[in-house]
Amino acid sequence: MKRAPIHDDDDDAAAVARKRKGKVVTTAEGCQQLLRCTTTKPPPILLDELIGEILLRIPATSLLRLRNIVCTSWRTLISSSQFAKDHLRHLMTLDEDPALTHTRIAYYGLAFSYPTIGVFPLRSVFENPPHHEPTQVVTYEGRRHRFIIGSCNGLLCLHDEEDDGDDRRHHAMLWNPFTGLTSPPLEIGGAFTVCGFGYDHVNDKYKLFGIVEKKHCESVTRIFTFGPNSAWRTMQYFPHRIRDMKNRAFLVGYVGLFVSGTATLNWLRYRHFRSSVVSVISLDLVKETYTLFSLPSRYSDDNPDVYPELCILRGCLAVCYETKETHWTLWLMKEYGVPQSWTKLALIPHHPSLFGHPSCIALRPIHMLKNDVLLAIAPSAMFVLLNLNDGSIHFPNIGSSSDGMSKYRPLSEHSSSRVYHLYHETLVSPSHFGLPTCSSEMLLIKPTL
């Protein structure tokens, strides 16, 4: 009977080390040789371009932590204006999914007695069942009452009034709630009667528009470009006369709605005389010119006292009508400024639970997911989640006890007396376009336990 040849263990270990394949080693000497062979190579080095591409895909919350704990080169990169723009550009490719874009809802009280702004996550409103843990509001407090003119690229434009003896001074300020940074107050020179805030992506400029009412009922139309050496500039008159008593048309809301990607501010112009005519006044922030285009036609027997609601859904301009007092119709403008592109998006039947006392407002859409679940404010002034596929209705639970607005009813019961704006968590800062910044104007209020 033949026996297999017997090999020396040292010879086996040497063979393993030579092959460098990481096979099982049975002797200590062989193990040491293998370790020497596999650990002398330096670790792989990632190219700066690859690191940048990876960081662009990380949420802003994590980027702020990485900026402060990793290395100087990462801090410099993440703090740069170009990285903030690139990160924002990547964020906008995520189809407005609140789970990915970290979308927030900011709101303020209409009464001038509350210097606070509440913020809560949009994702939590969609995901939390009505009877589970409520969506919690985070509260920021300023030195005075401030209302939100508009939001764009993670920046909120705030307005406030300050008593100055026999006069009142009006200011505007940019604020990123995520980073906590604000710009210096901008002197307006009077009260706004019409205003709006947006981004001119062609020239990479943030602009504030306003019709400023001065003394003796005089008004002037101005536009301000935020930057180190910018000042107010007078522009052509707004194509709607505010104080013309013979003009039977009026604006449904004086704050213009910014549509990202079009660089436009939009106002609903409603004319109720013999027949109801609804149109949109559009201000192009690039050319600084106005255009006027029509909205979808309404039925002759629609209630003219229920005003339509202008909104943004899926990145497009949209409008919500009450139709025949039986349902609401959602229209989407697929090609901005082209009336022929108005497309019927959904029909939402009236439901008894969505109505309170009689009112002259339609359903107010806020955000729609890909699965056709719509967050809106009902005529009953309650937040509601509407599933447009199966018709189900849910009322989200939002805990607003910490917002400091004690005279208002909780958000889960009533949303009126507050005004809401959507924004994304971004790294965009006023310092990126030449403005000094500070972090003391709006302070986070930590809830008491």
Disulfide bonds with the S-S distance in Angstrom:
none
